[in-house]
């Protein structure tokens, strides 16, 4: 096949095609642009240069591009290929930012192809997804279509998801595919999370005066034991068919001033990973139950609780038409059905689904996200591009 994107699957796409592919050349160009998230790495380049680059690529291909920059220096791009009318709208969502270059072994901005893989910072997470969705949307826009095709190329996914939140203030579509790497699997659910801070109060005193002091760190030890016990109960509890159980753990603990003093306070941060049916309110009830029981059994135990951050779970409906469209398109390209599974971590899928958008996640195969060697399998890049192009045509009409 001359274009490598008309079926037959990744196994039938050869190295000669890969060196000519539009998505590979675009991916090289995107990796070469520093887009390290400055919220993760002070002084990081941010998304401005790569936002300019995607606009320069998409505009001459018929996309109306709008720059959203609620946070200065942190732009997201909404690019729309208008339909003729009467069809459903579909968003392809991907993030422009990457994690640190310093943690990469070598020059993360100099992509290298080796043994059917492309190596570089962002190759897997997720500039390969950006390249696939841009090429697929441009290809689909070359044929008349009824519904609008929307590309959301967003800032800050690696930190606080400011970009997708910004996009949803301006555009909501019928369906969405988040093109994060999934190993060519169809991801239809993921866990949520919540963080809490518990400050356990003691009474500061000289270490020689136990009659005056209350050891906040020792009191926090009882809290840590209770957290561990609850984590064990969660692990043995109700299981989601794709996500397993929720979990809880203590993340950090700080307290005390020096060895010769009783600590007046001790602060523990706690993380709860949630499954559908659980949320930050579930977490708050669990922690308040622990604190109330500790106070009931120990008159000297006092503590304050604050839920500091929370993100919801995600689960596509069993009748998801986007999932059906991706599955059928993937079958045409590869001759097989995609595996359906959940992810243990949080993604922007939850934000899109909460806005009423029929959402799934589907993307490339590879490895090394946030690691010293990051790479994408180039056959999978071709499969994802082909699948997305067919999905657009099938869904928007």
C-alpha positions, -999 to 999 in steps of 0.1 A, spaced: 0 0 0 14 33 -10 3 55 19 6 29 47 -27 41 63 -54 22 44 -55 -10 63 -35 -42 69 -21 -32 103 12 -22 117 28 -55 108 25 -47 71 40 -12 73 77 -12 64 107 9 73 108 25 39 73 40 44 82 50 80 111 72 68 87 90 44 56 93 66 41 127 73 34 118 109 70 108 115 84 141 100 59 161 120 68 142 152 105 149 146 97 186 143 76 186 175 102 168 196 128 193 185 108 221 202 115 226 239 81 226 257 90 217 292 63 226 317 75 255 338 52 245 367 73 213 370 107 228 361 112 265 371 123 284 340 109 257 316 102 268 281 64 263 283 41 259 253 44 292 234 69 280 207 52 246 201 18 264 200 31 286 172 44 256 154 11 236 154 -8 267 142 17 272 114 11 235 104 -27 235 107 -37 268 93 -27 262 57 -46 229 59 -79 246 65 -82 248 103 -95 278 121 -70 282 149 -77 300 182 -51 307 209 -63 304 245 -40 319 271 -58 325 304 -24 319 321 2 342 304 29 322 287 8 289 288 -12 288 256 -35 261 243 -47 259 207 -82 251 195 -81 242 158 -115 235 141 -121 219 107 -156 230 100 -181 206 86 -209 212 61 -235 208 89 -258 181 103 -231 158 118 -217 152 153 -186 170 164 -155 152 176 -126 165 196 -91 150 195 -73 161 226 -35 161 233 -10 180 254 18 202 242 39 201 274 66 176 285 84 169 317 121 178 323 149 175 297 174 172 325 161 137 334 166 125 298 198 105 290 212 125 261 197 153 240 160 150 244 154 175 216 174 155 191 151 126 180 168 94 170 153 65 150 166 31 160 152 -4 155 117 8 145 115 32 174 119 70 177 136 82 209 134 117 224 117 136 252 80 136 245 82 109 219 58 87 239 42 112 262 28 126 240 41 143 209 35 111 190 -2 115 198 -1 152 187 14 142 153 -11 114 148 -41 135 156 -29 164 135 -22 143 104 -54 122 108 -76 153 111 -59 170 82 -64 138 61 -101 135 72 -107 172 64 -96 165 28 -129 148 22 -163 166 28 -177 159 63 -208 170 81 -197 175 117 -169 197 130 -135 182 138 -119 199 168 -82 196 178 -75 206 214 -37 210 217 -35 219 254 -10 233 279 -2 220 314 -15 184 313 16 172 331 8 195 361 -27 209 367 -46 205 334 -51 242 330 -53 238 292 -82 214 290 -101 233 316 -95 265 295 -107 247 263 -139 235 279 -148 271 287 -149 278 250 -159 246 232 -178 213 240 -182 186 215 -203 155 212 -174 131 214 -137 131 222 -106 109 219 -78 117 242 -47 106 223 -25 97 253 -4 66 248 -23 34 256 -4 7 238 -31 6 211 -56 -4 237 -90 13 241 -91 29 276 -126 34 289 -120 42 325 -95 54 350 -92 62 387 -95 95 403 -76 109 433 -77 132 463 -51 146 486 -56 156 522 -35 173 549 -39 163 585 -22 184 611 -19 166 645 -15 190 674 7 184 704 22 207 730 58 219 726 80 215 757 116 208 767 125 172 763 132 169 800 96 179 808 72 151 797 47 164 823 44 195 801 48 182 766 25 163 742 43 145 714 25 153 682 47 129 662 38 100 685 1 109 681 5 110 643 19 75 645 -16 63 655 -30 81 625 -5 64 602 -14 29 616 -51 37 610 -44 48 574 -25 16 568 -54 -5 582 -79 13 560 -57 8 530 -57 -29 536 -95 -29 540 -99 -11 507 -76 -36 489 -99 -64 501 -131 -45 492 -153 -40 462 -135 -43 429 -142 -24 397 -140 -48 367 -113 -28 350 -97 -7 378 -96 -30 408 -100 -13 442 -94 21 456 -63 27 477 -49 50 504 -14 59 516 5 85 535 27 105 512 47 128 535 52 136 572 68 166 588 71 176 624 93 187 652 121 212 656 150 194 673 156 162 693 155 180 727 119 192 723 85 177 723 70 185 689 40 209 690 26 197 656 30 170 630 16 172 595 8 142 573 -3 143 537 -24 115 525 -35 103 490 -66 84 481 -70 68 447 -107 64 439 -128 41 416 -162 50 401 -186 53 430 -160 70 452 -148 106 453 -132 132 476 -162 132 498 -158 95 504 -122 102 514 -132 130 537 -157 108 555 -131 80 559 -106 103 574 -130 120 597 -141 86 609 -105 78 617 -99 111 635 -131 109 655 -122 74 667 -87 84 677 -100 114 696 -126 91 713 -99 67 726 -73 94 734 -84 127 750 -50 142 741 -54 136 704 -66 166 683 -61 172 646 -73 194 617 -82 180 583 -82 197 549 -89 182 515 -64 201 493 -68 186 458 -92 163 441 -99 149 406 -128 127 396 -129 92 381 -137 85 345 -158 58 329 -172 57 294 -208 45 290 -213 10 279 -231 24 248 -203 49 240 -205 57 202 -170 70 202 -156 38 216 -176 19 190 -162 41 162 -126 37 174 -131 -1 178 -145 -5 143 -118 17 127 -90 -1 145 -104 -34 133 -104 -21 97 -67 -10 101 -54 -41 119 -78 -69 114 -85 -73 152 -105 -58 180 -87 -35 204 -83 -46 240 -105 -26 264 -90 -17 298 -87 9 325 -58 30 337 -48 34 373 -38 71 369 -58 102 362 -61 119 328 -80 148 311 -106 122 301 -123 129 334 -127 166 326 -141 160 292 -166 134 304 -177 156 333 -186 182 306 -210 157 291 -187 146 262 -187 109 252 -149 103 258 -124 75 254 -86 73 254 -66 57 226 -29 61 215 5 47 206 27 20 220 61 27 235 77 34 268 98 56 290 73 82 300 91 107 323 122 84 322 158 87 310 150 70 276 116 77 261 105 61 228 75 54 206 70 24 184 67 38 148 44 10 136 20 20 163 22 56 152 10 46 118 -18 25 132 -30 53 155 -30 78 127 -50 55 104 -74 46 131 -81 82 140 -86 93 104 -112 65 100 -128 73 134 -133 109 124 -150 100 91 -172 74 108 -182 96 137 -188 130 122 -203 117 90 
